Amino acid sequence: MADEVSQVGMDAKPEVLVRLPDHLVRLFPGADRRVRLHAATVDEMLTALDARWPGMRDRLCDSSPAVRRHINIFVAGRRAVLATALAQGMDVFVLTAISGG
């Protein structure tokens, strides 16, 4: 019964497709550029990524906690913050800022 309840709770969270930048994936052996996971917010998404590849959250968030300044997360075409809600089937893009001179 407890297993059924925990599975129902997981299914209640939307499944999203997270697209990670290649240079980030290279830092985490076994990581994929496209990851499907269940999360209701960007914060939960980062926690789920960190559960699969420990240390990934630290690469994407600072200690305040907030998304690092040089990292951009886009949900539905808009820049997201940790509290941004996710919906079933959404694509989430994690990008790094590019600068130069």
C-alpha angles and dihedrals in degrees: 000000000000090000090052092051093049091048091050089052091052092048090051090066115080120253112235135181113234118200114203129195116255096238090055093048090052089062092059116056111224094019118134128216089231119046128178115207143150117254136141096204139022088254091057089046091056091047090052091049090050091050089057096040112021112220096029093106090055089055091053103035136046126220096265080067106250138116107282115260094243093049122081123195117192125198119179090350095304131104109258136212128202093273094052110126121234126212132203114288097009122151113227117197121203110196136171122229117252120214136169144146 
